[in-house]
Protein backbone atom coordinates (compact mmCIF):
# COMPACT_ATOMS: atom_id res chain seq x y z
CA UNK A 1 0.00 0.00 0.00
CA UNK A 2 1.35 3.40 -0.95
CA UNK A 3 1.81 6.21 1.50
CA UNK A 4 0.51 9.72 0.86
CA UNK A 5 3.35 11.26 2.81
CA UNK A 6 5.89 9.44 0.64
CA UNK A 7 3.95 10.38 -2.50
CA UNK A 8 4.12 14.05 -1.55
CA UNK A 9 7.84 13.89 -0.77
CA UNK A 10 8.75 12.20 -4.04
CA UNK A 11 6.49 14.51 -6.05
CA UNK A 12 8.05 17.51 -4.33
CA UNK A 13 11.53 16.27 -5.22
CA UNK A 14 10.55 15.84 -8.88
CA UNK A 15 8.87 19.23 -8.90
CA UNK A 16 11.90 21.02 -7.44
CA UNK A 17 14.17 19.37 -10.00
CA UNK A 18 12.22 20.73 -12.94
CA UNK A 19 11.73 24.31 -11.78
CA UNK A 20 13.14 27.09 -13.94
CA UNK A 21 15.75 29.44 -12.45
CA UNK A 22 14.41 32.29 -10.34
CA UNK A 23 14.30 35.66 -12.07
CA UNK A 24 16.80 38.36 -11.18
CA UNK A 25 16.38 39.82 -7.69
CA UNK A 26 18.16 43.13 -8.41
CA UNK A 27 15.81 43.87 -11.27
CA UNK A 28 12.86 42.77 -9.15
CA UNK A 29 13.80 45.10 -6.30
CA UNK A 30 14.16 48.00 -8.72
CA UNK A 31 10.69 47.24 -10.09
CA UNK A 32 9.30 46.83 -6.56
CA UNK A 33 10.63 50.24 -5.55
CA UNK A 34 9.00 51.76 -8.61
CA UNK A 35 5.69 50.16 -7.73
CA UNK A 36 5.96 51.37 -4.16
CA UNK A 37 6.41 55.04 -5.06
CA UNK A 38 3.60 57.43 -4.07
CA UNK A 39 0.78 57.54 -6.59
CA UNK A 40 1.17 61.22 -7.45
CA UNK A 41 4.51 60.49 -9.08
CA UNK A 42 2.68 58.21 -11.44
CA UNK A 43 0.17 60.74 -12.62
CA UNK A 44 1.59 61.07 -16.11
CA UNK A 45 2.17 57.35 -16.64
CA UNK A 46 -1.31 56.60 -15.28
CA UNK A 47 -2.87 59.17 -17.57
CA UNK A 48 -0.91 57.77 -20.47
CA UNK A 49 -2.03 54.26 -19.59
CA UNK A 50 -5.63 55.46 -19.34
CA UNK A 51 -5.41 56.97 -22.82
CA UNK A 52 -3.92 53.78 -24.21
CA UNK A 53 -6.63 51.74 -22.49
CA UNK A 54 -9.36 54.00 -23.83
CA UNK A 55 -8.00 53.66 -27.35
CA UNK A 56 -7.72 49.90 -26.95
CA UNK A 57 -11.28 49.63 -25.64
CA UNK A 58 -12.47 51.75 -28.54
CA UNK A 59 -10.70 49.48 -30.99
CA UNK A 60 -12.19 46.39 -29.36
CA UNK A 61 -15.69 47.85 -29.51
CA UNK A 62 -15.21 48.85 -33.14
CA UNK A 63 -13.85 45.45 -34.10
CA UNK A 64 -16.69 43.76 -32.25
CA UNK A 65 -19.24 45.84 -34.11
CA UNK A 66 -17.54 45.12 -37.42
CA UNK A 67 -17.55 41.45 -36.64
CA UNK A 68 -21.15 41.50 -35.50
CA UNK A 69 -22.22 43.33 -38.65
CA UNK A 70 -20.26 41.02 -40.89
CA UNK A 71 -22.15 38.59 -43.05
CA UNK A 72 -23.54 35.68 -41.05
CA UNK A 73 -21.42 32.58 -41.12
CA UNK A 74 -21.43 29.18 -39.51
CA UNK A 75 -18.63 30.23 -37.26
CA UNK A 76 -18.53 30.67 -33.52
CA UNK A 77 -22.17 31.69 -33.32
CA UNK A 78 -22.96 27.99 -33.81
CA UNK A 79 -21.48 27.16 -30.41
CA UNK A 80 -21.75 30.31 -28.29
CA UNK A 81 -24.16 31.08 -25.47
CA UNK A 82 -25.04 27.54 -24.39
CA UNK A 83 -23.50 25.25 -21.81
CA UNK A 84 -21.45 22.41 -23.32
CA UNK A 85 -21.10 19.48 -20.95
CA UNK A 86 -18.58 16.69 -20.95
CA UNK A 87 -20.64 13.54 -20.26
CA UNK A 88 -17.51 11.76 -18.98
CA UNK A 89 -16.56 14.33 -16.35
CA UNK A 90 -17.94 17.28 -14.42
CA UNK A 91 -16.49 19.73 -16.92
CA UNK A 92 -18.55 22.35 -18.71
CA UNK A 93 -17.64 25.21 -21.02
CA UNK A 94 -19.59 28.20 -22.28
CA UNK A 95 -18.22 30.14 -25.24
CA UNK A 96 -18.85 33.72 -26.25
CA UNK A 97 -17.19 35.45 -29.19
CA UNK A 98 -14.25 36.45 -27.05
CA UNK A 99 -14.30 34.36 -23.89
CA UNK A 100 -14.69 30.87 -22.56
CA UNK A 101 -16.09 30.06 -19.16
CA UNK A 102 -14.86 26.76 -17.79
CA UNK A 103 -16.23 25.08 -14.70
CA UNK A 104 -15.27 21.65 -13.46
CA UNK A 105 -17.36 21.35 -10.32
CA UNK A 106 -14.74 23.13 -8.23
CA UNK A 107 -12.65 25.50 -10.30
CA UNK A 108 -14.40 28.25 -12.21
CA UNK A 109 -12.35 30.21 -14.71
CA UNK A 110 -13.19 32.85 -17.26
CA UNK A 111 -10.53 33.08 -19.92
CA UNK A 112 -10.05 34.91 -23.17
CA UNK A 113 -10.85 32.92 -26.27
CA UNK A 114 -8.54 33.15 -29.26
CA UNK A 115 -9.60 31.90 -32.65
CA UNK A 116 -6.46 30.94 -34.54
CA UNK A 117 -7.34 29.82 -38.03
CA UNK A 118 -9.86 27.04 -37.59
CA UNK A 119 -8.89 26.34 -34.00
CA UNK A 120 -10.01 27.55 -30.59
CA UNK A 121 -7.31 28.39 -28.09
CA UNK A 122 -7.78 29.24 -24.44
CA UNK A 123 -6.13 32.57 -23.77
CA UNK A 124 -5.09 34.36 -20.58
CA UNK A 125 -7.48 34.18 -17.62
CA UNK A 126 -9.82 37.08 -16.99
CA UNK A 127 -10.96 35.80 -13.63
CA UNK A 128 -11.16 32.64 -11.61
CA UNK A 129 -12.30 31.23 -8.33
CA UNK A 130 -12.86 28.00 -6.54
CA UNK A 131 -16.35 27.26 -5.30
CA UNK A 132 -15.33 24.32 -3.14
CA UNK A 133 -15.53 24.50 0.61
CA UNK A 134 -13.16 22.15 2.38
CA UNK A 135 -12.76 20.25 -0.83
CA UNK A 136 -16.47 19.48 -0.80
CA UNK A 137 -18.09 19.64 -4.19
CA UNK A 138 -21.80 20.13 -4.37
CA UNK A 139 -23.80 20.08 -7.52
CA UNK A 140 -24.57 17.82 -10.42
CA UNK A 141 -21.98 15.32 -11.39
CA UNK A 142 -21.20 11.65 -11.22
CA UNK A 143 -21.07 10.07 -7.80
CA UNK A 144 -17.56 10.04 -6.42
CA UNK A 145 -16.66 13.12 -8.41
CA UNK A 146 -13.42 13.42 -6.50
CA UNK A 147 -12.21 9.91 -7.38
CA UNK A 148 -8.95 9.42 -9.22
CA UNK A 149 -10.69 8.26 -12.34
CA UNK A 150 -12.95 11.30 -12.32
CA UNK A 151 -9.99 13.62 -11.81
CA UNK A 152 -8.16 12.04 -14.73
CA UNK A 153 -11.19 12.57 -16.93
CA UNK A 154 -11.22 16.19 -15.77
CA UNK A 155 -7.56 16.55 -16.64
CA UNK A 156 -8.38 15.26 -20.13
CA UNK A 157 -11.26 17.74 -20.36
CA UNK A 158 -9.02 20.66 -19.41
CA UNK A 159 -6.23 19.59 -21.74
CA UNK A 160 -8.48 19.35 -24.81
CA UNK A 161 -10.45 22.52 -24.06
CA UNK A 162 -7.20 24.48 -23.72
CA UNK A 163 -6.59 23.84 -27.41
CA UNK A 164 -5.58 24.55 -30.06
CA UNK A 165 -8.77 22.62 -30.76
CA UNK A 166 -10.43 22.09 -34.09
CA UNK A 167 -14.15 21.96 -33.66
CA UNK A 168 -17.31 20.85 -35.36
CA UNK A 169 -20.91 20.83 -34.33
CA UNK A 170 -23.46 18.26 -35.40
CA UNK A 171 -26.83 18.70 -33.77
CA UNK A 172 -26.32 19.03 -30.04
CA UNK A 173 -22.82 17.57 -30.07
CA UNK A 174 -19.66 19.67 -30.18
CA UNK A 175 -16.51 17.75 -31.07
CA UNK A 176 -13.22 19.30 -29.98
CA UNK A 177 -9.91 17.75 -31.05
CA UNK A 178 -6.57 18.98 -29.78
CA UNK A 179 -3.39 17.46 -31.23
CA UNK A 180 -1.59 15.35 -28.65
CA UNK A 181 -4.42 15.65 -26.14
CA UNK A 182 -7.34 13.83 -27.72
CA UNK A 183 -10.97 14.47 -28.45
CA UNK A 184 -14.00 15.56 -26.46
CA UNK A 185 -17.62 15.11 -27.47
CA UNK A 186 -19.54 17.74 -25.54
CA UNK A 187 -23.32 17.92 -25.48
CA UNK A 188 -25.84 20.66 -24.87
CA UNK A 189 -29.56 20.93 -24.34
CA UNK A 190 -29.38 24.27 -26.20
CA UNK A 191 -30.86 26.15 -23.24
CA UNK A 192 -29.07 29.51 -23.01
CA UNK A 193 -26.77 29.50 -20.02
CA UNK A 194 -28.51 31.38 -17.19
CA UNK A 195 -26.75 34.41 -15.80
CA UNK A 196 -26.17 35.27 -12.18
CA UNK A 197 -27.76 38.68 -12.73
CA UNK A 198 -31.41 38.86 -13.66
CA UNK A 199 -32.30 35.27 -12.77
CA UNK A 200 -34.45 34.21 -9.86
CA UNK A 201 -32.68 31.39 -8.04
CA UNK A 202 -34.09 28.93 -5.49
CA UNK A 203 -31.89 27.47 -2.75
CA UNK A 204 -31.47 23.69 -3.08
CA UNK A 205 -28.35 22.89 -1.09
CA UNK A 206 -25.86 24.42 1.33
CA UNK A 207 -22.75 23.58 3.31
CA UNK A 208 -21.93 25.55 6.43
CA UNK A 209 -18.90 25.80 8.65
CA UNK A 210 -19.23 22.10 9.45
CA UNK A 211 -18.46 21.30 5.78
CA UNK A 212 -21.47 18.97 5.67
CA UNK A 213 -23.85 19.17 2.78
CA UNK A 214 -27.54 19.79 3.49
CA UNK A 215 -30.32 19.64 0.95
CA UNK A 216 -32.90 22.41 1.26
CA UNK A 217 -36.49 21.68 0.33
CA UNK A 218 -38.20 24.94 1.30
CA UNK A 219 -38.50 28.04 -0.84
CA UNK A 220 -35.76 30.63 -0.37
CA UNK A 221 -34.92 32.74 -3.40
CA UNK A 222 -32.05 34.95 -4.48
CA UNK A 223 -32.18 37.60 -7.16
CA UNK A 224 -29.35 39.92 -8.19
CA UNK A 225 -30.59 42.83 -10.26
CA UNK A 226 -28.74 44.61 -13.03
CA UNK A 227 -28.75 47.83 -11.00
CA UNK A 228 -26.39 46.27 -8.46
CA UNK A 229 -29.01 45.50 -5.83
CA UNK A 230 -29.93 42.08 -4.55
CA UNK A 231 -32.52 40.45 -2.35
CA UNK A 232 -32.36 37.03 -0.76
CA UNK A 233 -34.88 35.20 1.36
CA UNK A 234 -34.08 33.96 4.80
CA UNK A 235 -36.58 32.08 6.94
CA UNK A 236 -37.90 35.14 8.77
CA UNK A 237 -37.73 37.69 5.98
CA UNK A 238 -35.25 39.05 3.45
CA UNK A 239 -31.68 40.21 3.10
CA UNK A 240 -31.31 43.20 0.85
CA UNK A 241 -28.28 45.14 -0.21
CA UNK A 242 -25.79 45.64 -3.01
CA UNK A 243 -23.94 43.13 -5.15
CA UNK A 244 -20.84 44.12 -7.11
CA UNK A 245 -20.43 41.43 -9.74
CA UNK A 246 -17.28 40.48 -11.67
CA UNK A 247 -16.99 37.52 -14.08
CA UNK A 248 -16.33 35.11 -11.20
CA UNK A 249 -16.87 36.92 -7.91
CA UNK A 250 -19.51 38.99 -6.11
CA UNK A 251 -19.04 41.44 -3.28
CA UNK A 252 -22.22 41.54 -1.22
CA UNK A 253 -23.10 44.14 1.36
CA UNK A 254 -26.33 43.20 3.03
CA UNK A 255 -28.78 44.50 5.56
CA UNK A 256 -30.89 42.03 7.46
CA UNK A 257 -33.70 42.85 9.78
CA UNK A 258 -34.47 39.56 11.44
CA UNK A 259 -32.63 36.75 13.18
CA UNK A 260 -31.63 33.24 12.13
CA UNK A 261 -34.30 30.62 12.53
CA UNK A 262 -32.74 27.82 10.56
CA UNK A 263 -29.18 26.61 9.81
CA UNK A 264 -29.61 27.69 6.20
CA UNK A 265 -30.09 31.29 7.39
CA UNK A 266 -26.62 31.34 8.96
CA UNK A 267 -25.01 30.13 5.75
CA UNK A 268 -26.98 32.61 3.62
CA UNK A 269 -25.90 35.50 5.84
CA UNK A 270 -22.28 34.33 5.79
CA UNK A 271 -22.05 33.86 2.03
CA UNK A 272 -24.17 36.86 1.02
CA UNK A 273 -22.50 39.14 3.55
CA UNK A 274 -19.12 39.63 1.89
CA UNK A 275 -16.81 38.48 -0.87
CA UNK A 276 -17.92 35.32 -2.66
CA UNK A 277 -16.81 33.30 -5.66
CA UNK A 278 -19.51 31.95 -7.94
CA UNK A 279 -20.06 29.62 -10.84
CA UNK A 280 -23.09 28.79 -12.97
CA UNK A 281 -23.22 25.18 -14.08
CA UNK A 282 -26.19 24.27 -16.17
CA UNK A 283 -29.16 25.53 -14.20
CA UNK A 284 -27.32 25.76 -10.89
CA UNK A 285 -25.58 28.68 -9.23
CA UNK A 286 -22.87 27.86 -6.72
CA UNK A 287 -21.68 30.57 -4.31
CA UNK A 288 -18.69 30.17 -2.02
CA UNK A 289 -17.97 32.75 0.66
CA UNK A 290 -16.48 32.71 4.14
CA UNK A 291 -15.68 29.04 3.61
CA UNK A 292 -19.37 28.16 3.22
CA UNK A 293 -21.41 27.17 0.20
CA UNK A 294 -24.82 27.89 -1.26
CA UNK A 295 -26.29 26.09 -4.25
CA UNK A 296 -29.30 27.62 -5.99
CA UNK A 297 -31.36 26.33 -8.90
CA UNK A 298 -33.07 28.38 -11.59
CA UNK A 299 -36.63 29.14 -10.54
CA UNK A 300 -39.53 30.84 -12.21
CA UNK A 301 -39.47 34.61 -12.14
CA UNK B 1 19.40 53.00 10.50
CA UNK B 2 17.29 49.94 9.78
CA UNK B 3 19.27 47.04 8.29
CA UNK B 4 16.96 47.18 5.27
CA UNK B 5 16.82 50.94 4.78
CA UNK B 6 18.57 51.06 1.42
CA UNK B 7 17.85 49.18 -1.77
CA UNK B 8 21.20 47.44 -1.54
CA UNK B 9 20.68 46.30 2.03
CA UNK B 10 17.08 45.29 1.29
CA UNK B 11 18.24 43.22 -1.68
CA UNK B 12 20.91 41.53 0.43
CA UNK B 13 18.33 40.90 3.14
CA UNK B 14 15.84 39.29 0.72
CA UNK B 15 18.38 37.32 -1.32
CA UNK B 16 18.70 34.24 0.94
CA UNK B 17 14.91 33.81 0.80
CA UNK B 18 14.29 34.77 -2.82
CA UNK B 19 14.11 31.28 -4.18
CA UNK B 20 11.67 30.23 -1.48
CA UNK B 21 9.42 33.18 -2.32
CA UNK B 22 9.44 32.22 -5.97
CA UNK B 23 8.84 28.53 -5.31
CA UNK B 24 5.97 29.22 -2.94
CA UNK B 25 4.31 31.50 -5.47
CA UNK B 26 4.67 28.82 -8.15
CA UNK B 27 2.99 26.25 -5.92
CA UNK B 28 0.12 28.55 -5.02
CA UNK B 29 -0.66 30.30 -8.33
CA UNK B 30 1.24 28.35 -10.99
CA UNK B 31 4.36 29.17 -12.97
CA UNK B 32 2.69 31.63 -15.34
CA UNK B 33 1.47 33.96 -12.60
CA UNK B 34 4.25 33.44 -10.06
CA UNK B 35 6.42 36.31 -11.26
CA UNK B 36 3.55 38.78 -10.86
CA UNK B 37 2.72 37.55 -7.39
CA UNK B 38 6.35 37.61 -6.25
CA UNK B 39 6.78 41.09 -7.67
CA UNK B 40 3.73 42.29 -5.77
CA UNK B 41 4.99 40.63 -2.62
CA UNK B 42 8.37 42.28 -3.02
CA UNK B 43 6.74 45.70 -3.49
CA UNK B 44 4.66 45.14 -0.36
CA UNK B 45 7.75 44.07 1.57
CA UNK B 46 9.67 47.16 0.42
CA UNK B 47 6.83 49.46 1.47
CA UNK B 48 6.47 47.90 4.90
CA UNK B 49 10.10 46.98 5.61
CA UNK B 50 10.31 49.41 8.52
CA UNK B 51 7.57 47.45 10.26
CA UNK B 52 9.47 44.18 10.22
CA UNK B 53 10.01 43.12 13.82
CA UNK B 54 12.75 40.55 14.31
CA UNK B 55 11.34 39.80 17.77
CA UNK B 56 8.29 38.28 16.14
CA UNK B 57 10.04 36.05 13.66
CA UNK B 58 12.67 35.79 10.98
CA UNK B 59 12.69 37.50 7.60
CA UNK B 60 11.92 34.32 5.68
CA UNK B 61 8.67 33.76 7.54
CA UNK B 62 7.73 37.42 7.10
CA UNK B 63 8.44 37.42 3.37
CA UNK B 64 6.71 34.10 2.73
CA UNK B 65 3.63 35.26 4.64
CA UNK B 66 3.44 38.26 2.30
CA UNK B 67 3.66 35.90 -0.69
CA UNK B 68 0.79 33.82 0.71
CA UNK B 69 -1.35 36.93 1.12
CA UNK B 70 -0.62 38.15 -2.40
CA UNK B 71 -1.33 34.70 -3.80
CA UNK B 72 -4.73 34.72 -2.08
CA UNK B 73 -5.64 37.85 -4.00
CA UNK B 74 -4.67 36.30 -7.25
CA UNK B 75 -6.83 34.40 -9.68
CA UNK B 76 -7.30 30.98 -8.15
CA UNK B 77 -8.54 29.06 -11.11
CA UNK B 78 -5.37 29.27 -13.08
CA UNK B 79 -3.32 27.07 -10.87
CA UNK B 80 -5.43 24.00 -11.14
CA UNK B 81 -5.84 24.38 -14.84
CA UNK B 82 -2.21 25.12 -15.61
CA UNK B 83 -0.91 22.37 -13.37
CA UNK B 84 -3.33 19.86 -14.84
CA UNK B 85 -2.20 20.73 -18.35
CA UNK B 86 1.46 20.48 -17.36
CA UNK B 87 0.85 17.18 -15.64
CA UNK B 88 -1.09 15.72 -18.54
CA UNK B 89 1.83 16.50 -20.84
CA UNK B 90 4.11 14.19 -18.85
CA UNK B 91 5.05 10.76 -20.07
CA UNK B 92 2.96 7.75 -19.22
CA UNK B 93 5.29 6.29 -16.64
CA UNK B 94 3.79 5.21 -13.35
CA UNK B 95 5.33 8.12 -11.52
CA UNK B 96 3.95 10.58 -14.08
CA UNK B 97 0.46 9.12 -13.74
CA UNK B 98 0.73 9.28 -9.96
CA UNK B 99 1.92 12.87 -10.29
CA UNK B 100 -1.10 13.76 -12.39
CA UNK B 101 -3.42 12.19 -9.83
CA UNK B 102 -1.71 14.05 -7.03
CA UNK B 103 -1.74 17.38 -8.88
CA UNK B 104 -5.45 17.08 -9.53
CA UNK B 105 -6.09 15.98 -5.95
CA UNK B 106 -4.05 18.87 -4.50
CA UNK B 107 -6.21 21.26 -6.48
CA UNK B 108 -9.16 20.05 -4.41
CA UNK B 109 -7.67 21.07 -1.08
CA UNK B 110 -8.69 24.22 0.75
CA UNK B 111 -6.27 27.10 0.41
CA UNK B 112 -5.04 26.69 3.97
CA UNK B 113 -4.22 23.02 3.42
CA UNK B 114 -2.53 23.77 0.09
CA UNK B 115 -0.37 26.43 1.78
CA UNK B 116 0.64 24.00 4.54
CA UNK B 117 1.48 21.27 2.00
CA UNK B 118 3.42 23.71 -0.19
CA UNK B 119 5.47 25.02 2.73
CA UNK B 120 6.25 21.67 4.35
CA UNK B 121 6.67 19.35 1.37
CA UNK B 122 7.51 21.51 -1.63
CA UNK B 123 9.61 24.16 0.09
CA UNK B 124 10.94 21.71 2.68
CA UNK B 125 10.15 23.85 5.72
CA UNK B 126 9.88 22.17 9.10
CA UNK B 127 6.54 22.21 10.88
CA UNK B 128 7.80 24.97 13.19
CA UNK B 129 9.01 27.06 10.26
CA UNK B 130 5.71 26.58 8.42
CA UNK B 131 3.85 27.62 11.59
CA UNK B 132 5.84 30.85 11.66
CA UNK B 133 4.78 31.63 8.09
CA UNK B 134 1.15 30.70 8.66
CA UNK B 135 0.95 32.59 11.94
CA UNK B 136 -0.30 29.66 13.96
CA UNK B 137 0.99 27.01 16.33
CA UNK B 138 3.01 23.99 15.26
CA UNK B 139 0.18 21.82 16.48
CA UNK B 140 -2.20 23.55 14.10
CA UNK B 141 0.16 23.01 11.19
CA UNK B 142 0.47 19.33 12.08
CA UNK B 143 -3.28 18.90 12.17
CA UNK B 144 -3.69 20.86 8.92
CA UNK B 145 -1.14 18.60 7.23
CA UNK B 146 -2.86 15.55 8.67
CA UNK B 147 -6.22 16.77 7.34
CA UNK B 148 -4.65 17.39 3.94
CA UNK B 149 -3.14 13.90 3.78
CA UNK B 150 -6.42 12.33 4.85
CA UNK B 151 -8.30 14.24 2.19
CA UNK B 152 -5.74 13.26 -0.44
CA UNK B 153 -6.05 9.67 0.67
CA UNK B 154 -9.81 9.81 0.24
CA UNK B 155 -9.44 11.21 -3.25
CA UNK B 156 -6.63 8.95 -4.42
CA UNK B 157 -8.38 5.83 -3.25
CA UNK B 158 -7.66 2.75 -1.26
CA UNK B 159 -4.23 2.23 -2.77
CA UNK B 160 -2.99 4.90 -0.38
CA UNK B 161 -2.81 5.00 3.38
Interface residues (C-beta under 8 A of the other chain):
Chain A: X1 X2 X3 X4 X5 X7 X8 X9 X10 X11 X12 X14 X15 X16 X19 X20 X22 X23 X25 X26 X28 X29 X30 X31 X32 X33 X35 X36 X102 X104 X106 X107 X108 X109 X125 X127 X128 X129 X130 X132 X133 X134 X135 X137 X146 X147 X148 X151 X152 X154 X155 X156 X158 X159 X162 X180 X181 X248 X277 X291
Chain B: X7 X10 X11 X14 X15 X18 X19 X22 X23 X26 X31 X35 X38 X39 X40 X42 X43 X45 X46 X47 X75 X76 X77 X78 X80 X81 X84 X85 X87 X88 X89 X95 X98 X99 X100 X101 X102 X104 X105 X107 X108 X109 X110 X113 X117 X121 X122 X124 X149 X151 X152 X153 X154 X155 X156 X157 X159 X160 X161
